[in-house]
Every structure is written in C-alpha cells, then in structure tokens.
Amino acid sequence: MSDHPTRIGLLSDIHGNAIALEAVLEEMDDVDALVCAGDVVGYGPSPGQCIEIVRGQSIPTVEGNHDRAVVTDQPYETGDQYASRTLSEGQRSWLAALPRERLLFDGRLKVVHDHPEERNRYTRPAAFEPTLLDDEDVLVLGHTHVQYAEVFADGIVVNPGSVGQPRDRDPDAAYAVVDLDAMAVDLHRVSYDIEAVRRRIENTSIDSYNAERLARGR
C-alpha cells in the first residue's frame, strides 16, 4: 500500500461471504488502501475466514451491528448464531475491539457502519445530504446493503454496498473506490460463484433463506 494513499477501496457488509470477498479483492487491485464499514460476520457461512482475510490485510474496520451481536451473544439470526459457535477466541476478540468509527488519512475520511450520530440507524440514499458530513471530506457508511453515493460541494457521502449480501436487486458483490485527490467516487460490482456459497450454507446450521436471497440481491 502507498505511504500517501489517494485511491481508497471501500468495503462493507461482507457478512461471512468469503467467496464474494475474494472476488472483490481480486478485482480491486488498483487501490492504495482499503477500509471496511463493518459487519464482517452474520448471515454467511465463512465468518472466521472473512475475519482472517480482513485482519490479515490490516484493513481498518469499524463495528457493525452483526459484529456486535455475535460478541455479545445477542444474535439477530442464524448466521450470527453460527458465527458465535464457530469463531475462535482470537477472532471474537478482534470483533470485540472494533471501534464505532474511524477517522483516517489525515482526517479526510470517516468510516461508520450505520449513521454518524445514531447507532443502528439506517441511512438510506434519500437521507444522503451534506449535513451528514462533519470536518471530513468523505463519509463512508454501510448497514443498508444498498450501494449509493452523493458528491456535494462539502464532500462525499458513500455507501459502497454489500460485498456479501446485496439488497438493491443486484446480486453481484458491491464495492466502491474513492479518489481523495480528485474528490470522486466510483461504484463497482463483481460477479462471484453464488452457487458455491449456497452449498457452503447448506453444510451449516444457517437458515436456507440466507442462501436463497443471494441470487435475488434481496
């Protein structure tokens, strides 16, 4: 990675989908740094593998609601329950240490999972407005699984979409790249082997609905 990163790859809502994560990382080879807006686990069949990939690359990551649910043993759904049972102590400790937000790249980019002022609040595209920005140039959000970005005079608000479980009717894995020099953002999608993820889910205790929704992007 560059000592002075300009092109930043944005990930969010990986949700235990290692096959989608690997496809995104393979395509996103022209960035200087990576950040993750949370929910590394939940829903998907490979939570430990996803943590190891993100942790192994030292990707700055914030806490998502499913990450928090797993380490506090308050699962939302069967994927959280599966993660709670299968993660190692080291992986659980890594999740538990994730901060609510991060301010990176000399304060130019802020990452938070949900809403900059309210935990668990969905910040949907219709709510993207410059008042969400503080002193940062770029605000990165996740949580909705809907890929969207707005460029304002005061900066950029972007949700890179979900790597592992998109919900904007496009099943392809989502990510984004922001250029801090040009103050521009590009939204990307990449196809991956959804059927292989379905087979992995079938070999776990995770509800089959988590597999069925992948092909619908819902």
Contacts in CASP RR format, 6 or more apart in sequence:
PFRMAT RR
TARGET T0000
AUTHOR 0000-0000-0000
METHOD contacts of the structure
MODEL  1
MSDHPTRIGLLSDIHGNAIALEAVLEEMDDVDALVCAGDVVGYGPSPGQC
IEIVRGQSIPTVEGNHDRAVVTDQPYETGDQYASRTLSEGQRSWLAALPR
ERLLFDGRLKVVHDHPEERNRYTRPAAFEPTLLDDEDVLVLGHTHVQYAE
VFADGIVVNPGSVGQPRDRDPDAAYAVVDLDAMAVDLHRVSYDIEAVRRR
IENTSIDSYNAERLARGR
1 32 0 8 1.000
1 33 0 8 1.000
1 34 0 8 1.000
2 32 0 8 1.000
2 33 0 8 1.000
4 32 0 8 1.000
5 31 0 8 1.000
5 32 0 8 1.000
5 33 0 8 1.000
5 105 0 8 1.000
5 180 0 8 1.000
6 32 0 8 1.000
6 179 0 8 1.000
6 180 0 8 1.000
6 181 0 8 1.000
7 30 0 8 1.000
7 31 0 8 1.000
7 32 0 8 1.000
7 33 0 8 1.000
7 177 0 8 1.000
7 178 0 8 1.000
7 179 0 8 1.000
7 180 0 8 1.000
8 31 0 8 1.000
8 32 0 8 1.000
8 33 0 8 1.000
8 34 0 8 1.000
8 35 0 8 1.000
8 105 0 8 1.000
8 109 0 8 1.000
8 138 0 8 1.000
8 177 0 8 1.000
8 178 0 8 1.000
8 179 0 8 1.000
8 180 0 8 1.000
9 28 0 8 1.000
9 31 0 8 1.000
9 33 0 8 1.000
9 34 0 8 1.000
9 35 0 8 1.000
9 160 0 8 1.000
9 175 0 8 1.000
9 176 0 8 1.000
9 177 0 8 1.000
9 178 0 8 1.000
10 34 0 8 1.000
10 35 0 8 1.000
10 37 0 8 1.000
10 140 0 8 1.000
10 158 0 8 1.000
10 160 0 8 1.000
10 175 0 8 1.000
10 176 0 8 1.000
10 177 0 8 1.000
10 178 0 8 1.000
11 21 0 8 1.000
11 24 0 8 1.000
11 34 0 8 1.000
11 35 0 8 1.000
11 36 0 8 1.000
11 37 0 8 1.000
11 59 0 8 1.000
11 160 0 8 1.000
11 163 0 8 1.000
11 175 0 8 1.000
12 36 0 8 1.000
12 37 0 8 1.000
12 38 0 8 1.000
12 39 0 8 1.000
12 113 0 8 1.000
12 140 0 8 1.000
12 141 0 8 1.000
12 142 0 8 1.000
12 143 0 8 1.000
12 159 0 8 1.000
12 160 0 8 1.000
12 161 0 8 1.000
12 162 0 8 1.000
12 163 0 8 1.000
13 37 0 8 1.000
13 38 0 8 1.000
13 39 0 8 1.000
13 142 0 8 1.000
13 143 0 8 1.000
13 145 0 8 1.000
13 161 0 8 1.000
13 162 0 8 1.000
13 163 0 8 1.000
13 164 0 8 1.000
13 165 0 8 1.000
14 20 0 8 1.000
14 21 0 8 1.000
14 36 0 8 1.000
14 38 0 8 1.000
14 39 0 8 1.000
14 40 0 8 1.000
14 41 0 8 1.000
14 50 0 8 1.000
14 54 0 8 1.000
14 162 0 8 1.000
14 163 0 8 1.000
14 164 0 8 1.000
15 39 0 8 1.000
15 40 0 8 1.000
15 41 0 8 1.000
15 42 0 8 1.000
15 43 0 8 1.000
15 44 0 8 1.000
15 50 0 8 1.000
15 66 0 8 1.000
15 162 0 8 1.000
15 163 0 8 1.000
15 164 0 8 1.000
15 165 0 8 1.000
16 40 0 8 1.000
16 41 0 8 1.000
16 42 0 8 1.000
16 43 0 8 1.000
16 44 0 8 1.000
16 45 0 8 1.000
16 46 0 8 1.000
16 47 0 8 1.000
16 48 0 8 1.000
16 49 0 8 1.000
16 50 0 8 1.000
16 83 0 8 1.000
16 164 0 8 1.000
17 43 0 8 1.000
17 44 0 8 1.000
17 45 0 8 1.000
17 46 0 8 1.000
17 50 0 8 1.000
17 163 0 8 1.000
17 164 0 8 1.000
17 165 0 8 1.000
17 173 0 8 1.000
17 197 0 8 1.000
17 214 0 8 1.000
18 46 0 8 1.000
18 49 0 8 1.000
18 50 0 8 1.000
18 53 0 8 1.000
19 46 0 8 1.000
19 192 0 8 1.000
19 193 0 8 1.000
19 196 0 8 1.000
19 197 0 8 1.000
19 200 0 8 1.000
20 163 0 8 1.000
20 164 0 8 1.000
20 173 0 8 1.000
20 192 0 8 1.000
20 197 0 8 1.000
21 50 0 8 1.000
21 53 0 8 1.000
21 54 0 8 1.000
21 163 0 8 1.000
21 164 0 8 1.000
21 173 0 8 1.000
22 53 0 8 1.000
22 192 0 8 1.000
23 173 0 8 1.000
23 190 0 8 1.000
23 191 0 8 1.000
23 192 0 8 1.000
23 193 0 8 1.000
24 163 0 8 1.000
24 173 0 8 1.000
24 175 0 8 1.000
24 190 0 8 1.000
24 192 0 8 1.000
25 53 0 8 1.000
27 188 0 8 1.000
27 190 0 8 1.000
28 34 0 8 1.000
28 175 0 8 1.000
28 177 0 8 1.000
28 188 0 8 1.000
30 177 0 8 1.000
31 177 0 8 1.000
33 105 0 8 1.000
34 57 0 8 1.000
34 59 0 8 1.000
34 60 0 8 1.000
35 59 0 8 1.000
35 60 0 8 1.000
35 61 0 8 1.000
35 102 0 8 1.000
35 104 0 8 1.000
35 109 0 8 1.000
35 111 0 8 1.000
35 140 0 8 1.000
36 54 0 8 1.000
36 59 0 8 1.000
36 60 0 8 1.000
36 61 0 8 1.000
36 62 0 8 1.000
36 111 0 8 1.000
37 61 0 8 1.000
37 62 0 8 1.000
37 64 0 8 1.000
37 111 0 8 1.000
37 112 0 8 1.000
37 113 0 8 1.000
37 140 0 8 1.000
37 141 0 8 1.000
37 142 0 8 1.000
37 143 0 8 1.000
37 159 0 8 1.000
37 160 0 8 1.000
38 61 0 8 1.000
38 62 0 8 1.000
38 63 0 8 1.000
38 64 0 8 1.000
38 67 0 8 1.000
38 98 0 8 1.000
38 113 0 8 1.000
38 142 0 8 1.000
39 64 0 8 1.000
39 65 0 8 1.000
39 66 0 8 1.000
39 67 0 8 1.000
39 113 0 8 1.000
39 142 0 8 1.000
39 143 0 8 1.000
40 47 0 8 1.000
40 50 0 8 1.000
40 51 0 8 1.000
40 54 0 8 1.000
40 61 0 8 1.000
40 64 0 8 1.000
40 67 0 8 1.000
40 95 0 8 1.000
41 47 0 8 1.000
41 48 0 8 1.000
41 50 0 8 1.000
41 51 0 8 1.000
41 66 0 8 1.000
41 67 0 8 1.000
41 70 0 8 1.000
41 79 0 8 1.000
41 80 0 8 1.000
41 83 0 8 1.000
41 87 0 8 1.000
41 95 0 8 1.000
42 66 0 8 1.000
42 70 0 8 1.000
42 76 0 8 1.000
42 77 0 8 1.000
42 79 0 8 1.000
42 80 0 8 1.000
42 82 0 8 1.000
42 83 0 8 1.000
43 66 0 8 1.000
43 77 0 8 1.000
43 79 0 8 1.000
43 80 0 8 1.000
43 164 0 8 1.000
43 165 0 8 1.000
43 206 0 8 1.000
43 210 0 8 1.000
44 79 0 8 1.000
44 82 0 8 1.000
44 164 0 8 1.000
44 165 0 8 1.000
44 197 0 8 1.000
44 200 0 8 1.000
44 201 0 8 1.000
44 206 0 8 1.000
44 210 0 8 1.000
45 82 0 8 1.000
45 197 0 8 1.000
45 200 0 8 1.000
45 201 0 8 1.000
45 203 0 8 1.000
45 204 0 8 1.000
45 206 0 8 1.000
46 200 0 8 1.000
47 70 0 8 1.000
47 79 0 8 1.000
47 82 0 8 1.000
47 83 0 8 1.000
47 86 0 8 1.000
47 87 0 8 1.000
47 91 0 8 1.000
48 83 0 8 1.000
48 86 0 8 1.000
48 87 0 8 1.000
48 88 0 8 1.000
48 91 0 8 1.000
51 87 0 8 1.000
51 91 0 8 1.000
51 94 0 8 1.000
51 95 0 8 1.000
52 91 0 8 1.000
54 61 0 8 1.000
55 91 0 8 1.000
55 94 0 8 1.000
60 102 0 8 1.000
60 104 0 8 1.000
60 111 0 8 1.000
61 98 0 8 1.000
61 102 0 8 1.000
62 98 0 8 1.000
62 99 0 8 1.000
62 100 0 8 1.000
62 101 0 8 1.000
62 102 0 8 1.000
62 111 0 8 1.000
62 112 0 8 1.000
62 113 0 8 1.000
63 95 0 8 1.000
63 98 0 8 1.000
63 99 0 8 1.000
63 100 0 8 1.000
63 113 0 8 1.000
64 98 0 8 1.000
64 113 0 8 1.000
64 114 0 8 1.000
64 143 0 8 1.000
65 76 0 8 1.000
65 113 0 8 1.000
65 114 0 8 1.000
65 119 0 8 1.000
65 120 0 8 1.000
65 143 0 8 1.000
66 76 0 8 1.000
66 80 0 8 1.000
67 95 0 8 1.000
67 98 0 8 1.000
68 95 0 8 1.000
69 75 0 8 1.000
69 76 0 8 1.000
69 80 0 8 1.000
70 80 0 8 1.000
70 83 0 8 1.000
70 84 0 8 1.000
70 87 0 8 1.000
70 92 0 8 1.000
70 95 0 8 1.000
71 92 0 8 1.000
71 95 0 8 1.000
71 96 0 8 1.000
73 84 0 8 1.000
75 81 0 8 1.000
75 84 0 8 1.000
77 207 0 8 1.000
77 210 0 8 1.000
78 205 0 8 1.000
78 206 0 8 1.000
78 207 0 8 1.000
78 210 0 8 1.000
79 204 0 8 1.000
79 206 0 8 1.000
79 207 0 8 1.000
79 210 0 8 1.000
81 205 0 8 1.000
82 204 0 8 1.000
82 205 0 8 1.000
82 206 0 8 1.000
85 205 0 8 1.000
87 95 0 8 1.000
100 112 0 8 1.000
100 113 0 8 1.000
100 119 0 8 1.000
101 110 0 8 1.000
101 111 0 8 1.000
101 112 0 8 1.000
101 116 0 8 1.000
102 110 0 8 1.000
102 111 0 8 1.000
102 112 0 8 1.000
103 109 0 8 1.000
103 110 0 8 1.000
103 136 0 8 1.000
104 110 0 8 1.000
104 111 0 8 1.000
105 180 0 8 1.000
107 135 0 8 1.000
107 136 0 8 1.000
108 136 0 8 1.000
108 137 0 8 1.000
108 138 0 8 1.000
108 180 0 8 1.000
109 136 0 8 1.000
109 137 0 8 1.000
109 138 0 8 1.000
109 139 0 8 1.000
109 140 0 8 1.000
109 178 0 8 1.000
109 180 0 8 1.000
110 116 0 8 1.000
110 134 0 8 1.000
110 136 0 8 1.000
110 138 0 8 1.000
110 139 0 8 1.000
110 140 0 8 1.000
111 140 0 8 1.000
112 139 0 8 1.000
112 140 0 8 1.000
112 141 0 8 1.000
113 141 0 8 1.000
113 142 0 8 1.000
113 143 0 8 1.000
114 120 0 8 1.000
114 121 0 8 1.000
114 122 0 8 1.000
114 123 0 8 1.000
114 141 0 8 1.000
114 142 0 8 1.000
114 143 0 8 1.000
115 121 0 8 1.000
115 122 0 8 1.000
115 123 0 8 1.000
115 132 0 8 1.000
115 141 0 8 1.000
115 143 0 8 1.000
116 132 0 8 1.000
116 134 0 8 1.000
116 139 0 8 1.000
116 141 0 8 1.000
122 143 0 8 1.000
122 144 0 8 1.000
123 132 0 8 1.000
123 141 0 8 1.000
123 142 0 8 1.000
123 143 0 8 1.000
123 144 0 8 1.000
123 159 0 8 1.000
124 144 0 8 1.000
124 146 0 8 1.000
125 144 0 8 1.000
125 146 0 8 1.000
125 148 0 8 1.000
125 150 0 8 1.000
125 159 0 8 1.000
128 148 0 8 1.000
128 149 0 8 1.000
128 150 0 8 1.000
128 157 0 8 1.000
129 150 0 8 1.000
129 152 0 8 1.000
129 157 0 8 1.000
130 152 0 8 1.000
130 153 0 8 1.000
130 154 0 8 1.000
130 155 0 8 1.000
130 157 0 8 1.000
132 139 0 8 1.000
132 157 0 8 1.000
133 139 0 8 1.000
133 152 0 8 1.000
133 154 0 8 1.000
133 155 0 8 1.000
133 157 0 8 1.000
137 155 0 8 1.000
137 156 0 8 1.000
137 180 0 8 1.000
137 183 0 8 1.000
138 155 0 8 1.000
138 156 0 8 1.000
138 157 0 8 1.000
138 158 0 8 1.000
138 178 0 8 1.000
138 180 0 8 1.000
138 185 0 8 1.000
139 155 0 8 1.000
139 156 0 8 1.000
139 157 0 8 1.000
139 158 0 8 1.000
140 158 0 8 1.000
140 159 0 8 1.000
140 160 0 8 1.000
140 178 0 8 1.000
141 157 0 8 1.000
141 158 0 8 1.000
141 159 0 8 1.000
142 159 0 8 1.000
142 160 0 8 1.000
142 161 0 8 1.000
142 162 0 8 1.000
143 159 0 8 1.000
144 159 0 8 1.000
144 161 0 8 1.000
144 167 0 8 1.000
145 161 0 8 1.000
145 162 0 8 1.000
145 165 0 8 1.000
145 166 0 8 1.000
145 167 0 8 1.000
145 168 0 8 1.000
146 159 0 8 1.000
146 161 0 8 1.000
146 167 0 8 1.000
146 168 0 8 1.000
147 159 0 8 1.000
147 160 0 8 1.000
147 161 0 8 1.000
147 162 0 8 1.000
147 166 0 8 1.000
147 168 0 8 1.000
147 170 0 8 1.000
147 174 0 8 1.000
147 176 0 8 1.000
147 187 0 8 1.000
147 189 0 8 1.000
148 158 0 8 1.000
148 159 0 8 1.000
148 161 0 8 1.000
148 187 0 8 1.000
149 156 0 8 1.000
149 157 0 8 1.000
149 158 0 8 1.000
149 159 0 8 1.000
149 176 0 8 1.000
149 185 0 8 1.000
149 187 0 8 1.000
150 156 0 8 1.000
150 157 0 8 1.000
150 158 0 8 1.000
151 183 0 8 1.000
151 184 0 8 1.000
151 185 0 8 1.000
155 183 0 8 1.000
156 178 0 8 1.000
156 183 0 8 1.000
156 185 0 8 1.000
158 176 0 8 1.000
158 178 0 8 1.000
158 185 0 8 1.000
160 174 0 8 1.000
160 175 0 8 1.000
160 176 0 8 1.000
160 187 0 8 1.000
161 168 0 8 1.000
161 174 0 8 1.000
161 175 0 8 1.000
161 176 0 8 1.000
162 173 0 8 1.000
162 174 0 8 1.000
163 173 0 8 1.000
163 174 0 8 1.000
163 175 0 8 1.000
164 173 0 8 1.000
164 214 0 8 1.000
165 210 0 8 1.000
165 213 0 8 1.000
165 214 0 8 1.000
165 217 0 8 1.000
166 172 0 8 1.000
166 173 0 8 1.000
166 174 0 8 1.000
166 217 0 8 1.000
167 217 0 8 1.000
167 218 0 8 1.000
168 174 0 8 1.000
168 217 0 8 1.000
169 216 0 8 1.000
169 217 0 8 1.000
169 218 0 8 1.000
170 189 0 8 1.000
170 217 0 8 1.000
171 194 0 8 1.000
171 214 0 8 1.000
171 215 0 8 1.000
171 216 0 8 1.000
171 217 0 8 1.000
172 189 0 8 1.000
172 190 0 8 1.000
172 191 0 8 1.000
172 192 0 8 1.000
173 189 0 8 1.000
173 190 0 8 1.000
173 191 0 8 1.000
173 192 0 8 1.000
174 187 0 8 1.000
174 188 0 8 1.000
174 189 0 8 1.000
175 188 0 8 1.000
175 190 0 8 1.000
176 185 0 8 1.000
176 186 0 8 1.000
176 187 0 8 1.000
176 188 0 8 1.000
177 185 0 8 1.000
177 186 0 8 1.000
177 188 0 8 1.000
178 184 0 8 1.000
178 185 0 8 1.000
178 186 0 8 1.000
179 185 0 8 1.000
179 186 0 8 1.000
194 214 0 8 1.000
194 215 0 8 1.000
197 211 0 8 1.000
197 214 0 8 1.000
198 211 0 8 1.000
198 212 0 8 1.000
198 214 0 8 1.000
198 215 0 8 1.000
201 208 0 8 1.000
201 210 0 8 1.000
201 211 0 8 1.000
202 208 0 8 1.000
202 211 0 8 1.000
END
